Amino acid sequence: MSNILIVEDEAKMRRLLELDLNEAGYQTFSAPDAEKGLDLLRREQIDLVLTDLKLPGTSGLEFLQAAKRINGGLPVIVMTAYGTVETAVEAMKAGASDYVLKPFALAEMRMVVQKELDVRRLREENRNLREALGRRYDYPNIVAKSAKMQEVLALAERVAATPSTVLIGGESGVGKDLIARLIHQRSSRATGPFVKINSTAIPENLLESELFGYEKGAFTGAVGSKPGKFELADKGTLFLDEIGDVPPVTQVKLLRVLQEREFERLGGTRTIKVDVRLIAATNRDLRAALEEGTFRQDLYYRLNVVPIDIPPLREHKEDIPDLANLFLSRLAQKSQKKLEGIRPEAMQKLTAFHWPGNVRELENIVERACALTAGPLIEPSDIHLDQMPERSRSGDGPLLPEGKTLDEFEDEIIREAYRRANGNKSEAARLLGLSRNALRYRLEKIGIGDEAAKAPQE
């Protein structure tokens, strides 16, 4: 049984919360102000704190900071009817785990409390993850024998059993979609749908209708109603890839779905309730996006309940041989060629490479080698690695590759980034450190226009 401390100056609200949480099986302690709350916190074994931001005397924010000094890992949920969302975000920066706006339904509060207790248990389990692994995690189609990837799988296994929102981070090509699918398959929602959507693969003006659906006549061409991805994922999991590229208007609706589990279709007035677990992924640093003002703080805190960061391939090269052999075995089943293995010298060539494109690039290189090899074994000469042109390290050497002008060299780099991004303009722009519009201008200049971007991608 978990012990919950309620700090609320309004007696009626305090009593309602006590009764409801007691009925849900929790032991409650309550205080009308911060001073009595801190006294209880020092004397009792408290698992979670529920506090109002507006308290007599010492404010709720000051109480929160004092509570964190007593127990830094204690989850604290703040309630507010007086401040703005920015005030609640300020509280979360000070250490609050979540916030609930008054008035709220008791069922909503119960759900938030259960989520935070689940997250606390999860984090406690993973404090000593290396020592507590106890067994090796092994799943079909996922190669993860290295210590770093074992930690990723262990965290995915543990979070799968909770209803918590997950934010998966990592460079492009590390396999974020595989981890998202694994979490779904190991969760209580495994029999429900797993719906995937990549926000960069859909034009900004269509993303909202893809996520939330639309009603007939909502826009030109809407000849009928259509459910969105959230409706299709009801009782299951929605995997939203490249969350960092979601436009601000859509971010507002995403926040509402996460908070209230409801939305309206584009052009509609009927409120639709859904039961969806959201797993988001990004290859961007969302904290930098917060500073730039391109990503909402309140949405970030709602998403970043349990972060899982997948390391790039160059940080767990010990997995490369098994990955390469897995890709080879798949290709051997599909191909009419007799493919038996990879020569040690060829494998050494693979493990020595820095793999900027990660596992996806490795798979492409192995497939290319299988297509080019003349015998049953992959030879070193069959391994063709993609190398970017290198500048001379000598101070007296040329700055540009021999025989190339600056414009030609720039065009070559842009083509290479576009190829590595598989035609995805947003991803290519990030690789080059350019804005999407700046990249579009350069692509059009070298003859790669919007039509190329609309071509089917894998």
N, C-alpha and C positions, 0 to 999 in steps of 0.2 A: 504494500500500500504506500502510495506517495504522499508526502506531507506538503501542503500548499499554504503559504502565508498570504492573506488578503489584507491589503492596506488601503482603506477607503473610509473617508470621513462621513459619507452619507450612510446612515444606519440601515435604511431600507435596502439600498443596493448591496451593502455588505452582507445583510442577512439573506438576500436572494441568492447571492453567489455561494454562500456557505451551504444553503440547503441543496442547491443544484449540484455542487461538486461533491457533497457528501453522498447524495443519491447516486452519483457516478462512481462511487467507491473510493474517493479520496478522503484523507484526514485533513481537516482545515484548522488553521489558526488565524485569528483576525485582530486587527488593530485599527483605531480611528485616526491615528496620526503617525508620522515618521518615527518619532521618538519611541513610542511603544512597539512599533514594527521592528526597529533595530534591536530593542531589548529581546523580543521573541526570537529574532534571527540569531542572537548570540547564545540563547538558552536552549533552543530546540533544533532538532535535525530537520532542516527545511530543504525540500527538493526543488521547489519552484516558488517564485514570488509574483503576485498579481497586485499591481499598485496603480492608483490614480496619479495623474501628473499634477493635479491641483489639490494640495493638502494644506491644512492649517499649520502655520509656523514654518517648519522646514518643508520646502517644496518637494514634489515627487522626483524631480530631477536630482536634487541634492540627496534624497533618500537612496535613489538608484546608485549614485556614485559611492555613497557610504556602504551600501550592501555589497557592491563589487569589491570594496576593500576588505570586507569580512570574508567573502567567498567569491573569488574571481570567476569561477566556472558556473556559478548559479544562474539558471535561466530566469530572466525577469520580463514579464509581459506588462506593458503600460497601457492604461486606459485614459482616454482624453475626450472631453466634449467641448473644451474651451480653446485649446490651441489649434493651430493649423496642422496640416500634414507635415509641414516643415518642422514644426515643434516636435512631432513624433519622430521624425528622422534624426533630429538633434539628440533625442533620447537614445535612439539606436546607435548613434555614433558613440555615446557615452557608455554603451554596453548592454542596452536592452536587446532582448532576443526577438521581440515582435511587438506590435501595437494593435489595439482594437479601438475603433472610434465609437463613442456613445452617440445615440442609443444602439445597442447591439442585441442580437438574440442570444439567449443562454446556450442554445445548441452550438452557435458559432464560437462562443467563448470556450465551451467544452472541447470543441475540435482543435482550437489553437493550443489549449493547455496540453491535450494529448500529444499533439505534434511536437511541442517543445520538450516534453518529457521523453518522447521517443528519440529525439535528436540528442538529448543529454546522455541517454543510455548508449547511443551509438558512438558518441565522442569518447565516452569513458572506456568503451571496449577497445577503441582504436588508439588509446594513449600509448599502450605498450604493444603495438601491432606486430612488430618484428618478433618479439618474444612469444606473443600469443597466437601466432599463425597456427601452430599445432599440426596443420596439414597443408599439402600443396593443393592449390585450386587449379582444376583442369577442366576445360570446357571445349567441346567441338568447335572448330573453326577459329579458336583464339589461342595464339601462341604467346605464352607469358611465363617462361621459366625463370626469368631474371627476378631479383629481389624487388626492383622498382615496380615491375608489372604485377608481381604477386600482391603487392600492397594495394594496387589499383583494384585488382579482382576481389581482394578481401573486403575493401571498403564498399565496392559495388554489391557484394553479397550481403553485407550487413544493412546497407541502406535500403535494399530491395524489400526487406521485411517491414519497412515503415511506410507511412503515407507521405513522407517529406518530399518537397520539391528539390531537385538535384540540378546543379549547374556543372556541366562537364567542360573543362578547359583543355586546350592543347593545340599545337600547330596543325595546319591542314595536312590530312593524310595519316594521322596517328591512329585512327580507328574509333573516333568518338561514337559513331553510330552503332558499332558492335557492343560497346559498353552500355549504351542506352537500351539496346535490345535485350542484353543480358539482365539488366535490372528489371525490365518488364517481365521477362520469362521466369525470374526467380521471385516475383512478387505475387500477392494475392489476386492481382489483376491479370494473371497470365492467360486466363481463358477469354479475356476481353480483347478488343482490338488494339493493335500497335500502329499508330498513324504517324507518319513522318512528313515533315515539310521543311524545305530549305528556303529561308526568307530571301536569299540573294538570287535564287532561281526564278523568282516571281517579281514582275514590275511592282514598284512601290504602290501605284494606284490600284493594283489588284490584290495586294496582300491582305488587306482588311476583309475583303469579300471571301477570299480563300479560307481565312481562319474562322470567320463568324457567319459565313453564308450571306445570302441576299434574298429579298422578296421580288416578286414580279414587278417590273417597272422601276426598280431602284436606280437604274442607270440605263443608258442607251444600249440595247442588245440584251437586256435582262428580260427575256420573253417568258420566263417561268421562275419559280422559286428554286433555290438550291441550298442544301445544308452545307455548313462549313466544316472544317477539320475538327473543331471542338465538339460538334454534334456527333460526327462520325466516330470520335474517340470516346464517347460516353461509356463509362464503366471500364475504361481501359487507360492507355497511356498515349499522350501526345508528345512526340519528340520534335522540338522546334530548334533546328540547326541554324547557326549564324544569328543568334539572338541580338548580337551587337549591331546588326544592320537593319533592325526593325525601326521604321520611322516613328517619330514622336507621337503622332496621332494614334497609331496602333498600340504604342506602349501604354497609353492611358486605358484602352479597353482591355489589354492583357492584365493590367494591375487589378481592374475590377473583377475579372474572372477569377484571379487568384484569391482575392479577398472575399468575394460574395458568391462565387460559383454560378454566376448568371450573366447573361448578355442579351442583346437584341440583334437580330440579323440586320444587315445593311438595308435601309429603307423600310424596316419593320418596326412595329410597336409592341409586339408580344414578347414578354420576357421569357427566355429559355433557361431552364436550370440544367446543369450538367455535373456529372461526377467524373472528373478527369484528373489524372496525375500528370503534371507537366515536368518533362525533363528537357532542359535547355542546354545548348552547347554553343561555344564560341572559340574562335582562334584569336580573338582580340583581348587586350587588357581592358576589361570593363571599368576598372578603377580610373584608368586614363580617360576613358570616355565620359566618366562622371565629371572629371575636372574640366573637360572640354565642353560640357553641357549638352552632349549629344545623347546621353542616356540618363533616364530618370533615377534619382537616388532611391525613391520609395520602391520602384520596381526591382532595382538591384538587390535591395535587402530582402525582398520577398522571394527572389529567385535563388539567392546565395545562401540557402539554408544548409545544404550539405554540398560543399564543392569537391569535385573529383578532378584532379589535374593529371592528364596522361602525359608522360615524358616523351620527348622526341626520340626517334629511333637511335640517333647517335649517342644517347645516354643509356641505352640498354642493348649494345651491339651483340651481347651474348645470345640474344634471341634471333639474330639474323640467319644462322644456319638452319634452324628449325622453320623459320618463316619461308626461306627460300625453298626448302624441301617440300613444305606444304603446298606452295604455289606450283612447284614442279609436278607433284602428284596429281593435282587438279587438272593441270594441262595435259598430263599423260592420259588421263581418262577421256578427255575430249578429243585429243589429237590422234591421228592415224600413225604418227611417228612412234617409234619405240624409244621412250625416254626413261633411263634407268637411274640417273643421278648427276651430281655436280662434282667435277674434279676438285681436289683440295686446293690447287693453285687458283682455280676460278673462284672458289669460296673465299679464299684469302683476299682476292681482289674485291669481292663484295663487302667483306667485313672492314676493309681499310677505307672504304668510301665514307664521306660525311653525310650523305642522304638528306639533302635539304627538303626533299619531297616526302620523306618518311616512308611508312610501310606501303603507301599507294605507289610511290616511285619504285620501290623494290619489286613490287609485283609486276609493274610494267617492264622493268629491266629483265626479269626472269622470263616473262612471256616473249620478249624480243629475242632472248638467247635461245629459247626453245624453237622459235621459228627459224633461226639462222643456223643452228647446229646441224652438222651433216651426219653425226653419229649418235649413239645412245647416251653419251655422256656430254655434259656441258663443259666446253673447254674455255680456258682464259680468253682466247680470241673471240669467243661468242659473246663475251660480256662487254657491252658497249655502254659506258657510263656517260651521262650528260654533264659535260664540263663547261662552265661559263668561261668566257675569255678572261685571262688573267693579265693584269698590268705588270710591267716589269718592276721588280723590287729595287733595282739599281737607281740611284738618284740621277744618273746620266742617261738612263735608257729612255726610250720613247714612252709617252703617256698613253698612246693608242696602239692597238694591234697593228702590225705592219700592213700597209696597203689599205687601211680604212680611214675614212674621214670621221669627224665627230658625229655628223648626222647619221652615217651608216652604222657606227658603233651603237648609237642610241637606239636606232631602229632594231638592231639585232637583239639588244637587251630587252626591249619592249616585246618583241616577238617571242623571246624565250620565256618571259614572265607570263605572257598570255597562254603559251603552250602548257607551262607547268600548272597554271590555274584551270586547265581544261576548258578554256574559253569563258571562264567566269570573270567578268570585268571587275567586280568588287574585290575579289581575291587577288587578281593581278595588280590592281591599284595598291593594295596593301603591301604586296611584295616589293613594289617599286617606291613606296612612300609617297604616292601621288593621290590626289583626290580623284574620284570616279570621273568627274567632268574633264579633268586634265588628261586622264588616260584616254577617254573617248576621243578627244581632239587628236591625240597622237596616233591612235589606231586608225582613225579616218584618214589621216595624212599619209599613212603607209598602205592604205587600201583595205583595212579590216574594219568594216562598218557594222551596223546593227544587225544586218542579215546573218553575219557570221556568228554573232552572239546568240541568235535565235536557233541555231542548228542544234539538233539533239545532242545532249551530253550524257556521258555515262555517270 
